[in-house]
Amino acid sequence: MGDKFSVLETIFGYKTFRGGQEALVDAILDGRDALGIMPTGAGKSICYQVPALLLDGVTIVVSPLISLMMDQVRGLTQTGVNACFINSSLTAAQQRQVFENLEQGQYKLVYVAPERLLHERFLQVVSKLDVSLVAVDEAHCVSQWGQDFRPSYLDISRFIHALPKRPIVAAFTATATERVRRDIEGLLELNNPLCVTTGFDRENLYFEVQRPANRMEAALRFVMKRPGRSGVVYCLTRKEVEQLCERLQKLQIPATRYHAGLSDEERQENQEAFQTDESTVMVATNAFGMGIDKSNVSYVLHSGMPKNLESYYQEAGRAGRDGAPAECVLFYAERDIATNTYFIEKESESQREMTPAQRKAIVEQDKERLYQMMAYCKTAACLRHHILAYFGETPEWVECGNCFLCKNSFIEEDITTEAQKILSCVKRMREQYGKHAVADTLKGKLPPRMQGFRLEQLSTYGILSHLTKRRIMDLMETLIDIGYLQVTASDFASGQLPLVKLGERARAVLFDGETVTMRVLESPAEAEKPLRRKKVTVDDLSDTTLFDALKALRLRLAREQGVPSYVVFSNATLVEMSERVPQTEAELLEISGVGQTKFARYGSAFLEVLREHGND
């Protein structure tokens, strides 16, 4: 098999390791436990797959989702590596065959769900093998303080103790606070591990937060402006998923859906359609995506605020895994706070195995993380800097140059007069109405359901009739953000909606002459403003004829193999081929993502197309 570099190039098609990968590979090969905290798309799987092929014996990979295992095994098989997975998707006959093959030493890597680790048959077979390495993917799931706690992950240490000899143990995750990191080390019983935390920054990702008046319509416009591009749209509820997916399909957008209310069969079918680009858009709740290895996702749109920054960054990080520029846009509304608070409290009630004190502590922590997520949505500083600071990094730069706030210029607009009128109206409405009712009163245009409450008799009725309702709502949001107004929490059980009330700072504006300003966009930044390290994309190609031909060939080969297109070659690899137009085997092997195994399988077909273009 050679050394680590020959495995990296021959099997996986890469010339060099990315940041943090080589140190983790070396530690594992030296027999040392390891913990890698690396952002989504940083190549965590390489850190255990390369050692797995060089170590004697078998590597057990603990993985939380069926789809993740299937993707990993499918990708490894394409590179010529014998691997298998064991989970509930296999029939009894298929499981027997996998176990027979495993006993005969046919596999180097075995992906297994944590729930299967302590099954008698699995332990019986694995105990006869030389298990050299146990790799734990999505390791934050072991901690009850993480965003995706799974009690079955606590079985991992018991499984390791049940083996005849202790293997090397390596754990990997994309996001982990200091407390979660300590839990990973302790609960997995890592022995003096090498801990590598690479920079959390994903320079190719563009970040933006918006407050659209109608999120459904805004999401439709967003997707329609990106035809043919692969993207994920996250919604907070199943109902929103259903509605948005249906609207997209009616607009002839190849979209599919994913949420916990669907059958296992439909979820699997829809995920496969997305993976193979049959459906370019996935509309989903946060039930979708953990560990999804799809390289050509060009955008992730959150049509609602997630519960915490860990979840947001992990979900947003599913864009741009091929290193190409990608968009991460979040739609935020004040009601998201109430919705997420409800989810947090509901999830706590379902955690029966915890004591009341533990549940209370988790709810308090989750609400604090929700507050941090809200702070991200409202920040006036660099969005990327805000994310990195949350994860404990303090970049030297203040502006990243690749988020909405850094790429645009803003001015401070004096809105003191408007603020006084809004605050006065809230006071005269006795703080008993929601935002829309306040805005309608200020506008002087009440809907039929609000007539009869004598709001027309207020002195502030119609006092901002010259403004649009959207403008009035924006002004109110600003006053909420800076503490002049506050919104009460919803009570889902009683049906109580959020009410607008005066904040602690309101008196200073109403009676003490305090000035209020609002930060507004001055002018868009120049479109050609570069990323800190710009990568070539399809849009940079002067002629996409060759790229289109290579893409068509990739699709045909993928269908013949029964695999997603990106498993053959990623978009980034095709772009590099189109730019450099290699004509020989040696030149094609210089392209990132083309290894010896993939060249043997696909090289001649791609060279034929490349040579045809080169001779034009």
C-alpha positions in Angstrom: 0.0 0.0 0.0 3.0 2.3 0.5 3.2 5.3 2.8 0.6 7.9 3.8 1.4 10.1 0.8 1.1 7.4 -1.8 -2.2 6.3 -0.2 -3.4 9.9 -0.2 -2.5 10.4 -3.9 -3.2 7.0 -5.4 -6.5 6.3 -3.6 -7.9 9.7 -2.9 -6.3 11.8 -5.6 -4.8 14.5 -3.4 -1.2 15.6 -3.6 -1.0 17.2 -0.1 -2.8 17.0 3.2 -5.0 19.9 4.3 -4.4 21.7 7.6 -4.4 19.4 10.6 -4.9 16.2 8.6 -1.3 15.0 8.6 -0.7 15.5 12.3 -3.8 13.4 13.1 -2.8 10.7 10.6 0.7 10.5 12.1 -0.6 10.3 15.6 -2.9 7.4 14.7 -0.2 5.6 12.7 2.1 6.0 15.8 -0.6 4.2 17.9 -1.8 7.3 19.7 -5.4 8.3 20.4 -6.6 11.4 18.6 -9.3 14.1 18.7 -9.9 16.2 15.6 -12.1 19.3 15.8 -12.3 20.5 12.2 -15.1 22.4 10.3 -17.4 20.8 7.9 -15.7 20.2 4.6 -12.2 20.2 6.2 -11.6 16.5 5.3 -12.1 14.7 8.7 -12.7 11.3 7.0 -9.2 11.4 5.4 -7.7 11.5 8.9 -8.9 8.0 9.7 -9.3 6.5 6.2 -5.6 6.9 5.3 -4.4 5.2 8.6 -7.1 2.5 8.2 -5.5 1.5 4.9 -2.0 1.4 6.4 -2.7 -0.2 9.7 -2.9 -4.0 10.0 -6.4 -5.3 10.8 -9.8 -3.6 10.6 -11.0 -0.1 11.3 -14.5 0.3 12.9 -16.1 3.6 12.1 -19.0 4.6 14.4 -21.3 6.8 12.4 -24.7 8.2 13.4 -26.7 8.1 10.2 -27.5 5.5 7.6 -27.1 8.0 4.7 -23.7 9.0 6.0 -22.5 5.4 6.1 -23.8 4.7 2.6 -22.1 7.8 1.2 -18.8 7.0 2.8 -18.8 3.3 1.7 -19.9 4.2 -1.8 -17.1 6.7 -2.1 -14.5 4.3 -0.8 -15.7 1.5 -3.1 -15.3 3.9 -6.0 -11.6 4.3 -5.1 -11.1 0.6 -4.9 -11.2 0.2 -1.1 -13.2 -2.7 0.4 -15.6 -1.3 3.0 -19.1 -2.1 4.3 -21.8 -0.7 6.6 -24.0 -2.4 9.2 -27.2 -0.8 10.1 -31.0 -1.2 10.0 -31.2 -0.6 6.2 -29.8 -4.1 5.6 -32.0 -7.2 5.4 -31.3 -10.2 7.6 -29.8 -12.0 4.5 -27.6 -9.0 3.7 -26.4 -8.7 7.3 -25.4 -12.4 7.2 -23.5 -11.9 4.0 -21.7 -8.9 5.4 -20.7 -10.8 8.6 -19.5 -13.8 6.5 -17.3 -11.4 4.4 -16.1 -9.7 7.5 -15.0 -13.0 9.1 -13.1 -13.8 5.9 -11.2 -10.6 6.2 -12.6 -8.9 3.1 -13.1 -5.4 4.6 -10.7 -2.8 5.8 -13.3 -0.4 7.1 -16.6 -1.3 8.7 -19.1 1.5 9.3 -21.6 0.8 12.1 -24.4 2.6 13.8 -23.8 3.1 17.6 -27.0 1.2 18.4 -25.4 -1.9 16.8 -22.1 -1.9 18.7 -23.3 -4.1 21.6 -25.5 -6.5 19.6 -24.4 -10.1 20.3 -23.8 -11.1 16.7 -21.7 -8.0 16.0 -19.6 -8.5 19.1 -19.2 -12.2 18.3 -17.8 -11.5 14.9 -15.7 -8.4 15.7 -14.1 -10.1 18.7 -12.4 -12.5 16.3 -10.9 -9.8 14.3 -7.8 -7.6 14.7 -9.4 -4.3 15.3 -6.6 -1.7 15.0 -8.7 1.5 15.1 -12.1 2.7 16.3 -13.0 6.0 14.6 -15.9 8.0 16.1 -17.5 10.4 13.7 -19.7 13.2 14.9 -18.2 12.7 18.3 -20.1 15.6 19.9 -23.1 13.3 20.0 -21.6 11.7 23.1 -22.1 14.8 25.2 -25.5 15.8 26.6 -24.2 19.4 26.3 -23.7 19.1 22.6 -26.4 20.0 20.0 -27.0 16.4 18.9 -26.8 14.2 22.0 -27.4 10.5 21.3 -27.4 8.2 24.3 -26.3 5.3 22.2 -22.9 7.0 21.8 -22.3 6.2 25.5 -22.1 2.6 24.4 -18.9 3.2 22.5 -16.6 3.0 25.6 -18.4 -0.2 26.7 -17.9 -1.7 23.2 -14.2 -0.9 23.3 -13.9 -2.6 26.7 -15.5 -5.7 25.3 -12.8 -6.1 22.6 -10.0 -8.6 23.3 -7.4 -5.7 23.1 -7.9 -2.0 23.2 -7.5 -0.4 19.7 -6.4 3.1 18.9 -9.4 5.5 19.4 -9.8 8.6 17.2 -12.8 11.0 17.5 -13.8 13.7 15.1 -16.4 16.6 15.1 -17.0 19.8 13.3 -18.1 21.9 16.3 -17.3 21.6 20.0 -17.3 24.0 22.9 -14.7 23.5 25.6 -17.2 21.6 27.7 -18.2 19.3 24.9 -14.5 18.6 24.1 -13.9 17.6 27.7 -16.9 15.2 27.5 -15.6 13.7 24.3 -12.2 12.9 25.9 -13.7 11.6 29.1 -16.7 9.7 27.9 -14.8 8.0 25.1 -11.9 7.4 27.5 -9.3 8.8 25.1 -5.8 8.0 26.3 -3.5 11.1 26.1 -4.9 12.0 22.7 -3.4 14.4 20.2 -5.9 17.2 20.0 -6.0 19.1 16.8 -8.4 22.1 16.4 -7.9 23.6 13.0 -9.2 27.0 12.2 -13.0 27.1 12.0 -12.9 29.5 9.2 -14.3 28.5 5.8 -13.1 31.3 3.6 -15.1 30.2 0.6 -18.4 30.7 2.4 -20.3 34.0 2.1 -22.5 34.8 5.1 -25.6 37.0 5.1 -28.6 37.7 7.4 -31.8 39.1 6.0 -35.2 40.1 7.5 -37.6 39.6 4.6 -41.3 40.7 5.0 -42.5 37.4 3.6 -40.0 34.5 4.1 -41.8 32.1 1.8 -41.7 34.5 -1.1 -38.2 35.5 -0.3 -37.1 31.9 -0.3 -38.8 31.3 -3.6 -37.0 34.2 -5.2 -33.7 33.2 -3.7 -33.9 29.7 -5.2 -35.3 30.8 -8.6 -32.3 33.2 -9.0 -30.0 30.2 -8.8 -31.3 27.8 -11.5 -29.6 24.5 -11.8 -27.5 25.0 -8.7 -27.6 22.4 -5.9 -28.8 23.9 -2.6 -30.4 23.1 0.8 -33.2 25.2 2.3 -33.8 24.6 6.0 -37.1 25.4 7.6 -38.1 25.4 11.2 -41.2 23.3 10.9 -42.5 20.4 8.8 -45.4 22.5 7.6 -43.0 25.1 6.2 -41.1 22.4 4.5 -44.2 21.0 2.8 -45.4 24.4 1.7 -42.1 25.6 0.3 -41.3 22.3 -1.5 -44.8 22.3 -3.1 -44.4 25.9 -4.3 -41.0 25.2 -5.8 -42.2 22.1 -7.6 -45.1 24.1 -9.1 -42.5 26.6 -10.4 -40.8 23.7 -12.2 -37.9 23.7 -9.7 -36.6 20.1 -9.1 -37.0 20.2 -5.4 -37.6 17.4 -2.8 -38.3 17.3 0.9 -37.0 15.8 4.1 -38.4 15.8 7.7 -39.0 13.3 10.5 -42.7 13.0 9.6 -41.9 11.1 6.4 -41.5 7.4 6.1 -37.9 6.0 6.2 -38.4 4.9 2.6 -39.4 8.3 1.3 -36.7 10.1 3.2 -34.1 7.7 1.7 -35.6 8.1 -1.8 -35.6 11.9 -1.5 -32.1 12.0 -0.2 -30.9 9.8 -3.0 -32.6 12.1 -5.5 -30.7 15.0 -4.0 -27.4 13.2 -3.9 -27.6 12.2 -7.5 -28.7 15.8 -8.6 -32.1 14.4 -9.8 -33.4 17.0 -7.4 -31.2 20.0 -7.2 -32.9 21.5 -4.1 -33.5 19.9 -0.8 -36.1 21.5 1.5 -35.8 20.1 5.0 -35.9 20.5 8.7 -32.8 20.0 10.8 -33.5 16.3 10.6 -31.6 16.3 7.3 -27.9 16.6 6.8 -25.7 15.3 9.6 -22.6 14.0 7.8 -24.0 14.4 4.3 -21.0 14.3 2.0 -22.2 16.2 -1.1 -19.5 18.3 -2.5 -21.4 20.6 -5.0 -23.9 22.3 -2.7 -23.6 25.9 -3.8 -25.9 27.5 -1.2 -27.6 26.8 2.2 -30.5 29.0 3.0 -32.0 29.0 6.5 -35.6 30.2 6.2 -35.6 30.6 10.0 -33.1 31.0 12.8 -31.6 27.7 14.2 -31.4 27.2 18.0 -27.7 27.7 18.3 -24.6 28.7 16.4 -23.2 25.2 16.5 -26.1 23.9 14.5 -26.1 26.8 12.2 -22.4 26.6 11.3 -22.6 22.9 10.9 -25.7 23.1 8.6 -24.3 26.1 6.7 -21.0 24.3 6.3 -22.7 21.8 4.0 -22.2 24.3 1.3 -19.0 24.6 -0.6 -17.4 21.4 0.5 -15.5 21.3 -2.8 -13.8 24.6 -1.9 -15.7 26.6 -4.5 -17.4 29.9 -3.3 -20.8 29.2 -1.8 -23.6 31.2 -0.1 -24.9 30.8 3.5 -27.9 33.1 4.0 -30.2 33.2 7.0 -33.7 34.7 7.2 -34.4 36.0 10.7 -37.6 37.1 12.4 -38.3 37.9 16.0 -40.9 35.1 16.2 -38.0 32.6 15.7 -37.0 33.2 19.3 -40.4 32.0 20.6 -40.5 29.1 18.2 -37.1 27.8 19.3 -37.8 28.4 23.0 -40.9 26.2 22.6 -38.7 23.5 20.9 -36.1 23.7 23.6 -38.6 23.2 26.4 -40.5 20.5 24.6 -37.2 18.5 23.9 -36.4 18.8 27.6 -39.7 17.2 28.6 -38.8 14.2 26.4 -35.5 13.6 28.1 -36.9 11.2 30.7 -33.6 9.7 31.6 -32.4 12.9 33.1 -33.1 14.3 36.5 -35.2 17.5 36.8 -32.0 19.4 37.8 -30.2 18.1 34.7 -33.1 19.0 32.4 -33.3 22.5 34.0 -29.6 23.0 33.5 -29.8 22.0 29.8 -32.8 24.2 29.1 -30.9 27.2 30.6 -27.8 26.4 28.6 -29.9 26.0 25.4 -31.6 29.3 26.0 -28.2 31.0 26.4 -27.1 29.5 23.1 -30.3 30.7 21.5 -29.4 34.2 22.8 -26.0 33.9 21.2 -27.7 32.8 17.9 -29.9 35.9 18.1 -26.9 38.1 18.7 -25.4 36.8 15.5 -28.5 37.8 13.6 -28.5 41.3 15.0 -24.7 42.1 14.9 -23.6 45.1 13.0 -20.0 43.8 12.8 -18.4 41.1 10.6 -20.6 38.0 10.6 -17.6 35.6 10.1 -15.7 37.3 12.9 -18.8 36.8 15.1 -18.9 33.1 14.4 -15.2 32.5 14.9 -15.2 34.5 18.2 -18.0 32.2 19.4 -15.8 29.2 18.8 -12.9 30.7 20.6 -10.9 32.1 17.7 -9.9 35.8 17.5 -8.7 36.5 13.9 -6.2 39.3 13.4 -8.5 40.8 10.7 -11.7 42.7 11.7 -13.4 42.5 8.3 -13.4 39.3 6.3 -14.4 40.8 3.0 -16.8 37.9 2.3 -20.0 38.6 4.3 -22.8 41.0 3.7 -21.7 43.4 6.4 -18.2 43.6 5.2 -19.0 43.9 1.4 -21.3 46.8 1.8 -21.2 50.3 3.2 -23.6 51.7 5.8 -24.7 55.1 7.2 -26.4 56.1 10.4 -29.9 57.5 9.8 -31.6 59.7 12.4 -34.9 58.1 13.2 -35.6 59.9 16.5 -38.9 61.4 15.4 -40.3 58.1 14.0 -39.1 56.3 17.2 -41.0 58.8 19.4 -44.2 58.2 17.4 -43.8 54.4 17.6 -43.1 54.4 21.3 -46.0 56.7 22.0 -48.3 54.5 20.0 -47.2 51.4 21.9 -47.8 53.2 25.2 -51.3 54.4 24.1 -52.2 50.9 23.0 -51.4 49.9 26.6 -48.8 47.4 25.5 -51.5 44.8 24.7 -50.9 44.2 21.0 -48.5 42.6 18.6 -46.1 44.1 16.1 -48.5 44.0 13.1 -51.3 45.6 15.1 -49.0 48.4 16.2 -47.8 48.9 12.6 -51.3 48.9 11.2 -52.4 51.5 13.8 -49.4 53.7 12.9 -50.2 53.3 9.3 -53.8 54.2 9.8 -55.0 51.1 8.0 -56.5 48.4 10.2 -57.6 45.0 8.8 -61.3 44.0 9.4 -60.4 41.8 12.3 -58.8 44.7 14.2 -61.7 47.1 13.7 -64.0 47.6 16.7 -61.1 47.9 19.2 -61.4 51.7 19.0 -57.8 52.0 17.9 -58.9 54.6 15.4 -59.6 57.0 18.3 -55.9 57.0 19.4 -54.0 60.2 18.8 -51.2 58.1 17.2 -53.6 56.5 14.7 -52.2 57.1 11.2 -49.3 59.2 12.5 -46.9 57.4 10.1 -49.4 57.0 7.2 -46.7 58.4 4.8 -44.5 55.3 5.4 -45.1 51.8 4.1 -45.9 49.1 6.6 -42.7 47.4 5.8 -40.7 50.5 6.7 -42.7 50.8 10.0 -41.9 47.2 10.8 -38.2 47.7 10.0 -38.1 50.7 12.4 -39.8 48.6 15.1 -37.3 45.8 14.6 -34.5 48.4 15.1 -36.1 49.7 18.3 -36.4 46.1 19.6 -32.7 45.3 18.7 -31.4 48.3 20.7 -33.7 47.9 23.7 -36.3 50.7 23.2 -39.0 48.1 22.6 -39.3 44.5 23.8 -41.4 41.6 22.7 -42.9 39.1 25.2 -42.5 35.3 24.7 -45.3 33.3 23.1 -47.3 30.8 25.2 -48.1 28.0 22.7 -50.2 26.2 25.2 -52.7 29.1 25.8 -52.4 30.5 22.3 -50.9 33.8 23.7 -49.1 35.7 20.9 -46.0 38.0 21.5 -46.9 41.5 22.6 -44.9 44.7 22.0 -44.0 46.5 25.2 -41.8 49.5 26.0 -38.2 48.7 26.9 -36.1 50.1 29.6 -34.6 52.8 27.3 -37.9 54.0 26.0 -38.3 56.8 28.6 -35.0 58.4 27.5 -36.4 58.9 24.0 -39.9 59.9 25.0 -39.0 62.4 27.7 -35.2 63.1 27.8 -34.5 63.9 24.2 -32.3 60.9 23.5 -31.4 60.6 19.8 -32.0 57.3 18.0 -30.1 56.2 14.8 -30.6 53.3 12.5 -27.9 51.6 10.5 -28.9 51.5 6.8 -27.3 50.3 3.6 -25.5 53.1 1.7 -24.6 51.3 -1.5 -23.7 47.7 -2.6 -20.1 46.7 -2.6 -18.5 46.2 -6.0 -19.3 42.8 -7.3 -15.8 42.0 -8.2 -14.5 42.5 -4.6 -12.4 39.3 -4.2 -12.5 36.7 -1.5 -9.4 36.5 0.6 -8.3 33.6 -1.5 -10.5 33.4 -4.6 -11.0 30.0 -6.2 -11.9 29.4 -9.8 -15.5 28.5 -10.4 -17.7 27.7 -13.3 -18.7 31.3 -13.5 -15.0 32.2 -14.0 -14.7 30.1 -17.2 -14.8 32.2 -20.3 -16.3 29.2 -22.2 -18.2 26.4 -20.5 -18.5 24.1 -23.5 -15.8 21.8 -22.2 -17.2 21.9 -18.6 -20.7 21.0 -19.9 -19.3 18.1 -21.9 -17.4 16.8 -18.9 -20.5 17.2 -16.7 -22.6 15.2 -19.2 -19.9 12.4 -19.3 -19.8 12.4 -15.5 -23.6 12.1 -15.3 -23.6 9.1 -17.7 -20.9 7.3 -15.8 -22.5 8.0 -12.5 -25.8 6.5 -13.7 -24.0 3.4 -15.1 -22.3 3.0 -11.7 -25.5 3.8 -9.7 -23.7 6.5 -7.7 -24.1 10.3 -7.2 -22.3 12.4 -9.8 -19.9 14.0 -7.3 -18.6 10.5 -6.4 -17.2 10.3 -9.9 -15.6 13.7 -9.7 -16.5 16.9 -7.9 -17.5 20.1 -9.7 -14.2 21.7 -8.5 -12.3 18.8 -10.3 -14.2 19.3 -13.5 -13.6 23.1 -13.4 -9.9 22.5 -13.0 -10.0 20.1 -15.9 -11.8 22.7 -18.0 -9.3 25.3 -17.1 -6.1 23.3 -17.6 -7.3 20.8 -20.3 -4.9 18.0 -19.5 -4.0 15.8 -22.6 -1.9 13.0 -21.0 -2.3 10.5 -18.1 0.4 12.4 -16.2 -1.4 15.7 -16.7 -4.8 14.4 -15.7 -3.3 12.9 -12.5 -2.1 16.3 -11.6 -5.7 17.5 -11.3 -6.9 17.6 -7.7 -9.3 14.8 -7.0 -8.0 12.4 -9.6 -6.3 9.5 -8.0 -4.9 6.3 -9.5 -8.0 4.3 -8.8 -10.4 6.8 -10.3 -8.0 7.3 -13.3 -8.1 3.6 -13.9 -11.9 3.6 -13.8 -12.7 6.9 -15.6 -9.5 8.4 -16.9 -9.7 7.2 -20.5 -13.2 8.4 -21.0 -12.4 11.9 -19.6 -9.2 12.1 -21.6 -11.1 11.4 -24.8 -13.3 14.4 -24.2 -10.4 16.5 -23.1 -8.4 15.6 -26.2 -11.3 16.3 -28.5 -11.6 19.8 -27.0 -7.8 20.3 -27.0 -7.7 19.6 -30.7 -10.5 22.1 -31.5 
